[in-house]
Amino acid sequence: MSISAVPTFELERRIAADGCDVIVGFDEVGRGSLAGPAMVGAAAFRAADLDRAQQTVPQYLADSKMLTEHRREALYEPLQTWVDAYAIGSATNQEIDEWGISHALGVAALRALDEVERALGIDGHGDARVGAILDGPNDYITKALGTFEAPLVPVPAHVITQVKGDQRCCSVAAAAVLAKVTRDRLMVALAENPDYARYGWAHNKGYGSKAHRVAIAEYGPSDLHRVSWNLT
């Protein structure tokens, strides 16, 4: 499959045609960071609203990694009003250390799914069907369903994984931008604390830059570092 420079609703429409009433795109941010939470964005559309959404796609929507920070920021508020519902699920650095990154991402995704379903009035007592598109090759959402750590979502989603989903699918692209901006803002805000400023999170957002690793070696890890990881 060729990758379009502009994401579409092609896969979302196929999922709707299979009988799903709501389609939720998911993408993660912070998987490889040395500090701070991992987050999973969820952007939901009612199947009945796909035509409206297709006609009003915010300009410049694309894979968040292909956008400048300025353009992501400019998209943040328009995306919030364009989608039918969205949420950002989070897993703390302590949860990542305890559970491992894959399970932590699954729990974060289910936290987001729980929030968007409730925002759309899905309470599990009706016959609503929910489909999901998860960026990447691995379905960590379904694996986390029913575990002690995960919320009991009203309606479990049928998950389809899509490699480069953030480039191909509008719902995933929206989730990616919303999650990326949310996490970047958090890391910049945390960097204003003198205890964290030394690690340069305002610039590296917690990822393993050379300056960040040097600071960890000099000062030791903070309470927001993933201490189970190779930090230096």
mmCIF file of the C-alpha atoms, coordinates in Angstrom:
data_MODEL
# 
_entry.id   MODEL 
# 
loop_
_atom_site.group_PDB 
_atom_site.id 
_atom_site.type_symbol 
_atom_site.label_atom_id 
_atom_site.label_alt_id 
_atom_site.label_comp_id 
_atom_site.label_asym_id 
_atom_site.label_entity_id 
_atom_site.label_seq_id 
_atom_site.pdbx_PDB_ins_code 
_atom_site.Cartn_x 
_atom_site.Cartn_y 
_atom_site.Cartn_z 
_atom_site.occupancy 
_atom_site.B_iso_or_equiv 
_atom_site.pdbx_formal_charge 
_atom_site.auth_seq_id 
_atom_site.auth_comp_id 
_atom_site.auth_asym_id 
_atom_site.auth_atom_id 
_atom_site.pdbx_PDB_model_num 
ATOM 1   C CA . MET A 1 1   ? 0.000   0.000  0.000  1.00 0.00 ? 1   MET A CA 1 
ATOM 2   C CA . SER A 1 2   ? 1.355   3.385  -0.905 1.00 0.00 ? 2   SER A CA 1 
ATOM 3   C CA . ILE A 1 3   ? 1.417   5.974  1.831  1.00 0.00 ? 3   ILE A CA 1 
ATOM 4   C CA . SER A 1 4   ? -0.587  9.089  1.125  1.00 0.00 ? 4   SER A CA 1 
ATOM 5   C CA . ALA A 1 5   ? 0.923   12.388 2.161  1.00 0.00 ? 5   ALA A CA 1 
ATOM 6   C CA . VAL A 1 6   ? -2.496  13.255 3.578  1.00 0.00 ? 6   VAL A CA 1 
ATOM 7   C CA . PRO A 1 7   ? -4.373  10.825 5.863  1.00 0.00 ? 7   PRO A CA 1 
ATOM 8   C CA . THR A 1 8   ? -7.859  9.736  4.838  1.00 0.00 ? 8   THR A CA 1 
ATOM 9   C CA . PHE A 1 9   ? -10.937 8.077  6.352  1.00 0.00 ? 9   PHE A CA 1 
ATOM 10  C CA . GLU A 1 10  ? -10.645 5.018  4.102  1.00 0.00 ? 10  GLU A CA 1 
ATOM 11  C CA . LEU A 1 11  ? -10.014 2.511  6.907  1.00 0.00 ? 11  LEU A CA 1 
ATOM 12  C CA . GLU A 1 12  ? -12.469 4.213  9.248  1.00 0.00 ? 12  GLU A CA 1 
ATOM 13  C CA . ARG A 1 13  ? -15.171 3.877  6.595  1.00 0.00 ? 13  ARG A CA 1 
ATOM 14  C CA . ARG A 1 14  ? -14.411 0.179  6.125  1.00 0.00 ? 14  ARG A CA 1 
ATOM 15  C CA . ILE A 1 15  ? -14.742 -0.357 9.873  1.00 0.00 ? 15  ILE A CA 1 
ATOM 16  C CA . ALA A 1 16  ? -18.036 1.543  9.882  1.00 0.00 ? 16  ALA A CA 1 
ATOM 17  C CA . ALA A 1 17  ? -19.265 -0.577 6.972  1.00 0.00 ? 17  ALA A CA 1 
ATOM 18  C CA . ASP A 1 18  ? -18.554 -3.679 9.065  1.00 0.00 ? 18  ASP A CA 1 
ATOM 19  C CA . GLY A 1 19  ? -21.129 -2.457 11.580 1.00 0.00 ? 19  GLY A CA 1 
ATOM 20  C CA . CYS A 1 20  ? -19.212 -0.321 14.068 1.00 0.00 ? 20  CYS A CA 1 
ATOM 21  C CA . ASP A 1 21  ? -21.026 2.722  15.405 1.00 0.00 ? 21  ASP A CA 1 
ATOM 22  C CA . VAL A 1 22  ? -17.898 4.469  16.701 1.00 0.00 ? 22  VAL A CA 1 
ATOM 23  C CA . ILE A 1 23  ? -14.338 4.375  15.377 1.00 0.00 ? 23  ILE A CA 1 
ATOM 24  C CA . VAL A 1 24  ? -11.458 5.384  17.612 1.00 0.00 ? 24  VAL A CA 1 
ATOM 25  C CA . GLY A 1 25  ? -7.934  6.095  16.404 1.00 0.00 ? 25  GLY A CA 1 
ATOM 26  C CA . PHE A 1 26  ? -5.069  5.519  18.837 1.00 0.00 ? 26  PHE A CA 1 
ATOM 27  C CA . ASP A 1 27  ? -1.438  6.575  18.854 1.00 0.00 ? 27  ASP A CA 1 
ATOM 28  C CA . GLU A 1 28  ? 1.221   6.603  21.527 1.00 0.00 ? 28  GLU A CA 1 
ATOM 29  C CA . VAL A 1 29  ? 3.860   9.109  22.549 1.00 0.00 ? 29  VAL A CA 1 
ATOM 30  C CA . GLY A 1 30  ? 6.704   8.808  25.024 1.00 0.00 ? 30  GLY A CA 1 
ATOM 31  C CA . ARG A 1 31  ? 7.418   5.101  24.560 1.00 0.00 ? 31  ARG A CA 1 
ATOM 32  C CA . GLY A 1 32  ? 11.160  5.642  24.256 1.00 0.00 ? 32  GLY A CA 1 
ATOM 33  C CA . SER A 1 33  ? 11.505  8.492  26.735 1.00 0.00 ? 33  SER A CA 1 
ATOM 34  C CA . LEU A 1 34  ? 13.757  8.106  29.778 1.00 0.00 ? 34  LEU A CA 1 
ATOM 35  C CA . ALA A 1 35  ? 11.494  10.193 32.002 1.00 0.00 ? 35  ALA A CA 1 
ATOM 36  C CA . GLY A 1 36  ? 7.891   11.198 32.419 1.00 0.00 ? 36  GLY A CA 1 
ATOM 37  C CA . PRO A 1 37  ? 4.742   9.348  31.424 1.00 0.00 ? 37  PRO A CA 1 
ATOM 38  C CA . ALA A 1 38  ? 3.888   7.455  28.292 1.00 0.00 ? 38  ALA A CA 1 
ATOM 39  C CA . MET A 1 39  ? 0.629   8.638  26.771 1.00 0.00 ? 39  MET A CA 1 
ATOM 40  C CA . VAL A 1 40  ? -1.849  7.226  24.285 1.00 0.00 ? 40  VAL A CA 1 
ATOM 41  C CA . GLY A 1 41  ? -4.179  9.551  22.439 1.00 0.00 ? 41  GLY A CA 1 
ATOM 42  C CA . ALA A 1 42  ? -7.658  8.460  21.396 1.00 0.00 ? 42  ALA A CA 1 
ATOM 43  C CA . ALA A 1 43  ? -9.676  10.349 18.785 1.00 0.00 ? 43  ALA A CA 1 
ATOM 44  C CA . ALA A 1 44  ? -13.231 9.093  18.294 1.00 0.00 ? 44  ALA A CA 1 
ATOM 45  C CA . PHE A 1 45  ? -15.734 9.580  15.480 1.00 0.00 ? 45  PHE A CA 1 
ATOM 46  C CA . ARG A 1 46  ? -19.288 8.351  15.234 1.00 0.00 ? 46  ARG A CA 1 
ATOM 47  C CA . ALA A 1 47  ? -19.800 6.383  12.028 1.00 0.00 ? 47  ALA A CA 1 
ATOM 48  C CA . ALA A 1 48  ? -22.696 8.686  11.185 1.00 0.00 ? 48  ALA A CA 1 
ATOM 49  C CA . ASP A 1 49  ? -20.349 11.690 11.359 1.00 0.00 ? 49  ASP A CA 1 
ATOM 50  C CA . LEU A 1 50  ? -17.651 10.467 8.978  1.00 0.00 ? 50  LEU A CA 1 
ATOM 51  C CA . ASP A 1 51  ? -18.999 12.461 6.018  1.00 0.00 ? 51  ASP A CA 1 
ATOM 52  C CA . ARG A 1 52  ? -19.005 15.646 8.104  1.00 0.00 ? 52  ARG A CA 1 
ATOM 53  C CA . ALA A 1 53  ? -15.518 14.904 9.392  1.00 0.00 ? 53  ALA A CA 1 
ATOM 54  C CA . GLN A 1 54  ? -14.188 14.162 5.890  1.00 0.00 ? 54  GLN A CA 1 
ATOM 55  C CA . GLN A 1 55  ? -15.452 17.509 4.630  1.00 0.00 ? 55  GLN A CA 1 
ATOM 56  C CA . THR A 1 56  ? -13.933 19.478 7.510  1.00 0.00 ? 56  THR A CA 1 
ATOM 57  C CA . VAL A 1 57  ? -10.488 17.911 8.042  1.00 0.00 ? 57  VAL A CA 1 
ATOM 58  C CA . PRO A 1 58  ? -8.288  20.581 9.654  1.00 0.00 ? 58  PRO A CA 1 
ATOM 59  C CA . GLN A 1 59  ? -5.712  21.934 7.261  1.00 0.00 ? 59  GLN A CA 1 
ATOM 60  C CA . TYR A 1 60  ? -2.232  20.385 7.533  1.00 0.00 ? 60  TYR A CA 1 
ATOM 61  C CA . LEU A 1 61  ? -3.368  17.340 9.523  1.00 0.00 ? 61  LEU A CA 1 
ATOM 62  C CA . ALA A 1 62  ? -0.621  14.718 9.104  1.00 0.00 ? 62  ALA A CA 1 
ATOM 63  C CA . ASP A 1 63  ? 1.595   12.373 11.075 1.00 0.00 ? 63  ASP A CA 1 
ATOM 64  C CA . SER A 1 64  ? 2.666   14.368 14.142 1.00 0.00 ? 64  SER A CA 1 
ATOM 65  C CA . LYS A 1 65  ? 6.316   13.422 13.588 1.00 0.00 ? 65  LYS A CA 1 
ATOM 66  C CA . MET A 1 66  ? 6.196   15.087 10.161 1.00 0.00 ? 66  MET A CA 1 
ATOM 67  C CA . LEU A 1 67  ? 4.854   18.367 11.543 1.00 0.00 ? 67  LEU A CA 1 
ATOM 68  C CA . THR A 1 68  ? 6.767   21.208 13.113 1.00 0.00 ? 68  THR A CA 1 
ATOM 69  C CA . GLU A 1 69  ? 6.065   21.981 16.746 1.00 0.00 ? 69  GLU A CA 1 
ATOM 70  C CA . HIS A 1 70  ? 4.406   25.232 15.676 1.00 0.00 ? 70  HIS A CA 1 
ATOM 71  C CA . ARG A 1 71  ? 2.044   23.418 13.307 1.00 0.00 ? 71  ARG A CA 1 
ATOM 72  C CA . ARG A 1 72  ? 1.157   20.790 15.931 1.00 0.00 ? 72  ARG A CA 1 
ATOM 73  C CA . GLU A 1 73  ? 0.332   23.554 18.371 1.00 0.00 ? 73  GLU A CA 1 
ATOM 74  C CA . ALA A 1 74  ? -1.796  25.304 15.743 1.00 0.00 ? 74  ALA A CA 1 
ATOM 75  C CA . LEU A 1 75  ? -3.762  22.087 15.165 1.00 0.00 ? 75  LEU A CA 1 
ATOM 76  C CA . TYR A 1 76  ? -4.349  21.323 18.842 1.00 0.00 ? 76  TYR A CA 1 
ATOM 77  C CA . GLU A 1 77  ? -7.516  23.344 19.452 1.00 0.00 ? 77  GLU A CA 1 
ATOM 78  C CA . PRO A 1 78  ? -9.087  22.760 16.011 1.00 0.00 ? 78  PRO A CA 1 
ATOM 79  C CA . LEU A 1 79  ? -8.681  19.008 16.473 1.00 0.00 ? 79  LEU A CA 1 
ATOM 80  C CA . GLN A 1 80  ? -10.419 19.115 19.836 1.00 0.00 ? 80  GLN A CA 1 
ATOM 81  C CA . THR A 1 81  ? -13.554 20.575 18.275 1.00 0.00 ? 81  THR A CA 1 
ATOM 82  C CA . TRP A 1 82  ? -13.353 18.504 15.063 1.00 0.00 ? 82  TRP A CA 1 
ATOM 83  C CA . VAL A 1 83  ? -13.394 15.039 16.622 1.00 0.00 ? 83  VAL A CA 1 
ATOM 84  C CA . ASP A 1 84  ? -16.550 13.730 18.279 1.00 0.00 ? 84  ASP A CA 1 
ATOM 85  C CA . ALA A 1 85  ? -14.570 12.946 21.443 1.00 0.00 ? 85  ALA A CA 1 
ATOM 86  C CA . TYR A 1 86  ? -10.957 12.601 22.472 1.00 0.00 ? 86  TYR A CA 1 
ATOM 87  C CA . ALA A 1 87  ? -8.907  11.651 25.505 1.00 0.00 ? 87  ALA A CA 1 
ATOM 88  C CA . ILE A 1 88  ? -5.281  11.210 26.436 1.00 0.00 ? 88  ILE A CA 1 
ATOM 89  C CA . GLY A 1 89  ? -4.560  8.162  28.573 1.00 0.00 ? 89  GLY A CA 1 
ATOM 90  C CA . SER A 1 90  ? -1.392  8.218  30.636 1.00 0.00 ? 90  SER A CA 1 
ATOM 91  C CA . ALA A 1 91  ? 0.863   5.722  32.398 1.00 0.00 ? 91  ALA A CA 1 
ATOM 92  C CA . THR A 1 92  ? 3.351   7.061  34.943 1.00 0.00 ? 92  THR A CA 1 
ATOM 93  C CA . ASN A 1 93  ? 7.038   6.277  35.002 1.00 0.00 ? 93  ASN A CA 1 
ATOM 94  C CA . GLN A 1 94  ? 6.444   4.168  38.124 1.00 0.00 ? 94  GLN A CA 1 
ATOM 95  C CA . GLU A 1 95  ? 3.766   2.152  36.299 1.00 0.00 ? 95  GLU A CA 1 
ATOM 96  C CA . ILE A 1 96  ? 6.115   1.664  33.352 1.00 0.00 ? 96  ILE A CA 1 
ATOM 97  C CA . ASP A 1 97  ? 8.838   0.426  35.706 1.00 0.00 ? 97  ASP A CA 1 
ATOM 98  C CA . GLU A 1 98  ? 6.414   -1.950 37.418 1.00 0.00 ? 98  GLU A CA 1 
ATOM 99  C CA . TRP A 1 99  ? 4.476   -3.285 34.432 1.00 0.00 ? 99  TRP A CA 1 
ATOM 100 C CA . GLY A 1 100 ? 6.795   -2.865 31.451 1.00 0.00 ? 100 GLY A CA 1 
ATOM 101 C CA . ILE A 1 101 ? 6.174   -0.473 28.607 1.00 0.00 ? 101 ILE A CA 1 
ATOM 102 C CA . SER A 1 102 ? 3.820   -2.607 26.505 1.00 0.00 ? 102 SER A CA 1 
ATOM 103 C CA . HIS A 1 103 ? 1.334   -3.292 29.311 1.00 0.00 ? 103 HIS A CA 1 
ATOM 104 C CA . ALA A 1 104 ? 1.596   0.315  30.507 1.00 0.00 ? 104 ALA A CA 1 
ATOM 105 C CA . LEU A 1 105 ? 0.666   1.527  27.014 1.00 0.00 ? 105 LEU A CA 1 
ATOM 106 C CA . GLY A 1 106 ? -2.265  -0.899 26.940 1.00 0.00 ? 106 GLY A CA 1 
ATOM 107 C CA . VAL A 1 107 ? -3.586  0.403  30.240 1.00 0.00 ? 107 VAL A CA 1 
ATOM 108 C CA . ALA A 1 108 ? -3.096  4.013  29.104 1.00 0.00 ? 108 ALA A CA 1 
ATOM 109 C CA . ALA A 1 109 ? -5.026  3.284  25.903 1.00 0.00 ? 109 ALA A CA 1 
ATOM 110 C CA . LEU A 1 110 ? -7.886  1.703  27.840 1.00 0.00 ? 110 LEU A CA 1 
ATOM 111 C CA . ARG A 1 111 ? -8.002  4.701  30.166 1.00 0.00 ? 111 ARG A CA 1 
ATOM 112 C CA . ALA A 1 112 ? -8.427  6.881  27.084 1.00 0.00 ? 112 ALA A CA 1 
ATOM 113 C CA . LEU A 1 113 ? -11.015 4.539  25.559 1.00 0.00 ? 113 LEU A CA 1 
ATOM 114 C CA . ASP A 1 114 ? -13.018 4.524  28.795 1.00 0.00 ? 114 ASP A CA 1 
ATOM 115 C CA . GLU A 1 115 ? -13.082 8.317  28.781 1.00 0.00 ? 115 GLU A CA 1 
ATOM 116 C CA . VAL A 1 116 ? -14.130 8.756  25.142 1.00 0.00 ? 116 VAL A CA 1 
ATOM 117 C CA . GLU A 1 117 ? -16.855 6.118  25.355 1.00 0.00 ? 117 GLU A CA 1 
ATOM 118 C CA . ARG A 1 118 ? -18.383 7.788  28.388 1.00 0.00 ? 118 ARG A CA 1 
ATOM 119 C CA . ALA A 1 119 ? -18.121 11.189 26.690 1.00 0.00 ? 119 ALA A CA 1 
ATOM 120 C CA . LEU A 1 120 ? -20.124 9.751  23.775 1.00 0.00 ? 120 LEU A CA 1 
ATOM 121 C CA . GLY A 1 121 ? -22.751 8.304  26.103 1.00 0.00 ? 121 GLY A CA 1 
ATOM 122 C CA . ILE A 1 122 ? -21.680 4.674  25.631 1.00 0.00 ? 122 ILE A CA 1 
ATOM 123 C CA . ASP A 1 123 ? -22.380 2.939  28.917 1.00 0.00 ? 123 ASP A CA 1 
ATOM 124 C CA . GLY A 1 124 ? -22.326 -0.712 27.927 1.00 0.00 ? 124 GLY A CA 1 
ATOM 125 C CA . HIS A 1 125 ? -26.081 -1.138 28.324 1.00 0.00 ? 125 HIS A CA 1 
ATOM 126 C CA . GLY A 1 126 ? -26.918 -0.542 24.684 1.00 0.00 ? 126 GLY A CA 1 
ATOM 127 C CA . ASP A 1 127 ? -25.835 -2.310 21.510 1.00 0.00 ? 127 ASP A CA 1 
ATOM 128 C CA . ALA A 1 128 ? -23.128 0.125  20.398 1.00 0.00 ? 128 ALA A CA 1 
ATOM 129 C CA . ARG A 1 129 ? -20.175 -1.442 18.589 1.00 0.00 ? 129 ARG A CA 1 
ATOM 130 C CA . VAL A 1 130 ? -16.760 0.186  18.810 1.00 0.00 ? 130 VAL A CA 1 
ATOM 131 C CA . GLY A 1 131 ? -13.916 -0.286 16.352 1.00 0.00 ? 131 GLY A CA 1 
ATOM 132 C CA . ALA A 1 132 ? -10.374 0.923  16.905 1.00 0.00 ? 132 ALA A CA 1 
ATOM 133 C CA . ILE A 1 133 ? -7.326  1.623  14.765 1.00 0.00 ? 133 ILE A CA 1 
ATOM 134 C CA . LEU A 1 134 ? -4.037  1.349  16.658 1.00 0.00 ? 134 LEU A CA 1 
ATOM 135 C CA . ASP A 1 135 ? -0.875  2.727  15.111 1.00 0.00 ? 135 ASP A CA 1 
ATOM 136 C CA . GLY A 1 136 ? 1.857   0.130  14.774 1.00 0.00 ? 136 GLY A CA 1 
ATOM 137 C CA . PRO A 1 137 ? 2.033   -3.648 14.422 1.00 0.00 ? 137 PRO A CA 1 
ATOM 138 C CA . ASN A 1 138 ? 1.182   -4.777 17.987 1.00 0.00 ? 138 ASN A CA 1 
ATOM 139 C CA . ASP A 1 139 ? -2.237  -4.824 19.648 1.00 0.00 ? 139 ASP A CA 1 
ATOM 140 C CA . TYR A 1 140 ? -1.324  -3.988 23.222 1.00 0.00 ? 140 TYR A CA 1 
ATOM 141 C CA . ILE A 1 141 ? -4.882  -2.757 23.883 1.00 0.00 ? 141 ILE A CA 1 
ATOM 142 C CA . THR A 1 142 ? -6.621  -6.127 23.636 1.00 0.00 ? 142 THR A CA 1 
ATOM 143 C CA . LYS A 1 143 ? -3.844  -7.760 25.661 1.00 0.00 ? 143 LYS A CA 1 
ATOM 144 C CA . ALA A 1 144 ? -4.490  -5.356 28.542 1.00 0.00 ? 144 ALA A CA 1 
ATOM 145 C CA . LEU A 1 145 ? -8.276  -5.879 28.536 1.00 0.00 ? 145 LEU A CA 1 
ATOM 146 C CA . GLY A 1 146 ? -9.541  -7.526 31.703 1.00 0.00 ? 146 GLY A CA 1 
ATOM 147 C CA . THR A 1 147 ? -6.305  -7.127 33.625 1.00 0.00 ? 147 THR A CA 1 
ATOM 148 C CA . PHE A 1 148 ? -6.327  -5.895 37.202 1.00 0.00 ? 148 PHE A CA 1 
ATOM 149 C CA . GLU A 1 149 ? -4.668  -2.597 36.299 1.00 0.00 ? 149 GLU A CA 1 
ATOM 150 C CA . ALA A 1 150 ? -6.967  -1.658 33.410 1.00 0.00 ? 150 ALA A CA 1 
ATOM 151 C CA . PRO A 1 151 ? -10.325 0.112  33.696 1.00 0.00 ? 151 PRO A CA 1 
ATOM 152 C CA . LEU A 1 152 ? -13.460 -1.844 32.862 1.00 0.00 ? 152 LEU A CA 1 
ATOM 153 C CA . VAL A 1 153 ? -14.409 -0.012 29.670 1.00 0.00 ? 153 VAL A CA 1 
ATOM 154 C CA . PRO A 1 154 ? -18.132 0.113  28.821 1.00 0.00 ? 154 PRO A CA 1 
ATOM 155 C CA . VAL A 1 155 ? -17.620 -1.590 25.431 1.00 0.00 ? 155 VAL A CA 1 
ATOM 156 C CA . PRO A 1 156 ? -14.374 -3.362 24.488 1.00 0.00 ? 156 PRO A CA 1 
ATOM 157 C CA . ALA A 1 157 ? -13.205 -2.224 21.077 1.00 0.00 ? 157 ALA A CA 1 
ATOM 158 C CA . HIS A 1 158 ? -12.396 -4.473 18.159 1.00 0.00 ? 158 HIS A CA 1 
ATOM 159 C CA . VAL A 1 159 ? -8.821  -3.391 17.438 1.00 0.00 ? 159 VAL A CA 1 
ATOM 160 C CA . ILE A 1 160 ? -7.170  -3.288 14.026 1.00 0.00 ? 160 ILE A CA 1 
ATOM 161 C CA . THR A 1 161 ? -3.449  -2.514 13.966 1.00 0.00 ? 161 THR A CA 1 
ATOM 162 C CA . GLN A 1 162 ? -2.150  -0.326 11.165 1.00 0.00 ? 162 GLN A CA 1 
ATOM 163 C CA . VAL A 1 163 ? 1.533   0.270  10.525 1.00 0.00 ? 163 VAL A CA 1 
ATOM 164 C CA . LYS A 1 164 ? 2.055   3.962  9.794  1.00 0.00 ? 164 LYS A CA 1 
ATOM 165 C CA . GLY A 1 165 ? -1.535  4.543  10.794 1.00 0.00 ? 165 GLY A CA 1 
ATOM 166 C CA . ASP A 1 166 ? -0.661  8.107  11.742 1.00 0.00 ? 166 ASP A CA 1 
ATOM 167 C CA . GLN A 1 167 ? 0.175   8.745  8.079  1.00 0.00 ? 167 GLN A CA 1 
ATOM 168 C CA . ARG A 1 168 ? -2.783  6.875  6.623  1.00 0.00 ? 168 ARG A CA 1 
ATOM 169 C CA . CYS A 1 169 ? -5.767  7.363  8.943  1.00 0.00 ? 169 CYS A CA 1 
ATOM 170 C CA . CYS A 1 170 ? -7.307  10.665 9.971  1.00 0.00 ? 170 CYS A CA 1 
ATOM 171 C CA . SER A 1 171 ? -8.428  9.387  13.371 1.00 0.00 ? 171 SER A CA 1 
ATOM 172 C CA . VAL A 1 172 ? -4.946  8.128  14.218 1.00 0.00 ? 172 VAL A CA 1 
ATOM 173 C CA . ALA A 1 173 ? -3.284  11.306 12.954 1.00 0.00 ? 173 ALA A CA 1 
ATOM 174 C CA . ALA A 1 174 ? -5.582  13.364 15.173 1.00 0.00 ? 174 ALA A CA 1 
ATOM 175 C CA . ALA A 1 175 ? -4.849  11.164 18.189 1.00 0.00 ? 175 ALA A CA 1 
ATOM 176 C CA . ALA A 1 176 ? -1.123  11.465 17.531 1.00 0.00 ? 176 ALA A CA 1 
ATOM 177 C CA . VAL A 1 177 ? -1.110  15.259 17.423 1.00 0.00 ? 177 VAL A CA 1 
ATOM 178 C CA . LEU A 1 178 ? -3.324  15.592 20.497 1.00 0.00 ? 178 LEU A CA 1 
ATOM 179 C CA . ALA A 1 179 ? -1.141  13.197 22.500 1.00 0.00 ? 179 ALA A CA 1 
ATOM 180 C CA . LYS A 1 180 ? 2.137   14.727 21.334 1.00 0.00 ? 180 LYS A CA 1 
ATOM 181 C CA . VAL A 1 181 ? 1.142   18.296 22.193 1.00 0.00 ? 181 VAL A CA 1 
ATOM 182 C CA . THR A 1 182 ? -0.294  17.234 25.555 1.00 0.00 ? 182 THR A CA 1 
ATOM 183 C CA . ARG A 1 183 ? 2.861   15.390 26.576 1.00 0.00 ? 183 ARG A CA 1 
ATOM 184 C CA . ASP A 1 184 ? 5.262   18.029 25.248 1.00 0.00 ? 184 ASP A CA 1 
ATOM 185 C CA . ARG A 1 185 ? 3.438   20.727 27.205 1.00 0.00 ? 185 ARG A CA 1 
ATOM 186 C CA . LEU A 1 186 ? 3.630   18.628 30.353 1.00 0.00 ? 186 LEU A CA 1 
ATOM 187 C CA . MET A 1 187 ? 7.379   18.038 30.025 1.00 0.00 ? 187 MET A CA 1 
ATOM 188 C CA . VAL A 1 188 ? 8.029   21.732 29.363 1.00 0.00 ? 188 VAL A CA 1 
ATOM 189 C CA . ALA A 1 189 ? 5.972   22.667 32.430 1.00 0.00 ? 189 ALA A CA 1 
ATOM 190 C CA . LEU A 1 190 ? 7.827   20.137 34.584 1.00 0.00 ? 190 LEU A CA 1 
ATOM 191 C CA . ALA A 1 191 ? 11.146  21.613 33.431 1.00 0.00 ? 191 ALA A CA 1 
ATOM 192 C CA . GLU A 1 192 ? 10.230  24.860 35.193 1.00 0.00 ? 192 GLU A CA 1 
ATOM 193 C CA . ASN A 1 193 ? 10.766  23.031 38.500 1.00 0.00 ? 193 ASN A CA 1 
ATOM 194 C CA . PRO A 1 194 ? 14.420  23.510 39.542 1.00 0.00 ? 194 PRO A CA 1 
ATOM 195 C CA . ASP A 1 195 ? 14.623  19.828 40.482 1.00 0.00 ? 195 ASP A CA 1 
ATOM 196 C CA . TYR A 1 196 ? 13.934  18.870 36.860 1.00 0.00 ? 196 TYR A CA 1 
ATOM 197 C CA . ALA A 1 197 ? 15.339  21.835 34.931 1.00 0.00 ? 197 ALA A CA 1 
ATOM 198 C CA . ARG A 1 198 ? 18.838  20.352 35.058 1.00 0.00 ? 198 ARG A CA 1 
ATOM 199 C CA . TYR A 1 199 ? 17.740  17.514 32.759 1.00 0.00 ? 199 TYR A CA 1 
ATOM 200 C CA . GLY A 1 200 ? 16.725  19.797 29.895 1.00 0.00 ? 200 GLY A CA 1 
ATOM 201 C CA . TRP A 1 201 ? 13.205  18.453 29.448 1.00 0.00 ? 201 TRP A CA 1 
ATOM 202 C CA . ALA A 1 202 ? 12.055  21.731 27.918 1.00 0.00 ? 202 ALA A CA 1 
ATOM 203 C CA . HIS A 1 203 ? 14.181  20.740 24.923 1.00 0.00 ? 203 HIS A CA 1 
ATOM 204 C CA . ASN A 1 204 ? 14.449  16.942 24.953 1.00 0.00 ? 204 ASN A CA 1 
ATOM 205 C CA . LYS A 1 205 ? 10.964  16.202 26.401 1.00 0.00 ? 205 LYS A CA 1 
ATOM 206 C CA . GLY A 1 206 ? 12.512  13.423 28.478 1.00 0.00 ? 206 GLY A CA 1 
ATOM 207 C CA . TYR A 1 207 ? 14.128  11.543 25.606 1.00 0.00 ? 207 TYR A CA 1 
ATOM 208 C CA . GLY A 1 208 ? 17.692  10.298 25.770 1.00 0.00 ? 208 GLY A CA 1 
ATOM 209 C CA . SER A 1 209 ? 19.677  13.195 24.347 1.00 0.00 ? 209 SER A CA 1 
ATOM 210 C CA . LYS A 1 210 ? 23.368  13.322 25.161 1.00 0.00 ? 210 LYS A CA 1 
ATOM 211 C CA . ALA A 1 211 ? 22.854  16.296 27.505 1.00 0.00 ? 211 ALA A CA 1 
ATOM 212 C CA . HIS A 1 212 ? 20.040  14.477 29.298 1.00 0.00 ? 212 HIS A CA 1 
ATOM 213 C CA . ARG A 1 213 ? 22.163  11.370 29.874 1.00 0.00 ? 213 ARG A CA 1 
ATOM 214 C CA . VAL A 1 214 ? 25.092  13.466 31.058 1.00 0.00 ? 214 VAL A CA 1 
ATOM 215 C CA . ALA A 1 215 ? 22.801  15.207 33.568 1.00 0.00 ? 215 ALA A CA 1 
ATOM 216 C CA . ILE A 1 216 ? 21.533  11.854 34.855 1.00 0.00 ? 216 ILE A CA 1 
ATOM 217 C CA . ALA A 1 217 ? 25.110  10.669 35.304 1.00 0.00 ? 217 ALA A CA 1 
ATOM 218 C CA . GLU A 1 218 ? 25.983  13.858 37.202 1.00 0.00 ? 218 GLU A CA 1 
ATOM 219 C CA . TYR A 1 219 ? 22.884  14.320 39.357 1.00 0.00 ? 219 TYR A CA 1 
ATOM 220 C CA . GLY A 1 220 ? 21.331  10.877 39.391 1.00 0.00 ? 220 GLY A CA 1 
ATOM 221 C CA . PRO A 1 221 ? 17.774  10.081 38.311 1.00 0.00 ? 221 PRO A CA 1 
ATOM 222 C CA . SER A 1 222 ? 14.798  12.105 39.517 1.00 0.00 ? 222 SER A CA 1 
ATOM 223 C CA . ASP A 1 223 ? 11.547  10.690 40.840 1.00 0.00 ? 223 ASP A CA 1 
ATOM 224 C CA . LEU A 1 224 ? 10.132  10.988 37.306 1.00 0.00 ? 224 LEU A CA 1 
ATOM 225 C CA . HIS A 1 225 ? 12.796  8.869  35.616 1.00 0.00 ? 225 HIS A CA 1 
ATOM 226 C CA . ARG A 1 226 ? 12.161  5.296  34.532 1.00 0.00 ? 226 ARG A CA 1 
ATOM 227 C CA . VAL A 1 227 ? 14.718  3.709  36.781 1.00 0.00 ? 227 VAL A CA 1 
ATOM 228 C CA . SER A 1 228 ? 14.321  0.241  35.260 1.00 0.00 ? 228 SER A CA 1 
ATOM 229 C CA . TRP A 1 229 ? 15.711  1.622  32.004 1.00 0.00 ? 229 TRP A CA 1 
ATOM 230 C CA . ASN A 1 230 ? 19.301  2.112  30.911 1.00 0.00 ? 230 ASN A CA 1 
ATOM 231 C CA . LEU A 1 231 ? 19.492  5.805  31.764 1.00 0.00 ? 231 LEU A CA 1 
ATOM 232 C CA . THR A 1 232 ? 23.147  6.490  31.070 1.00 0.00 ? 232 THR A CA 1 
# 
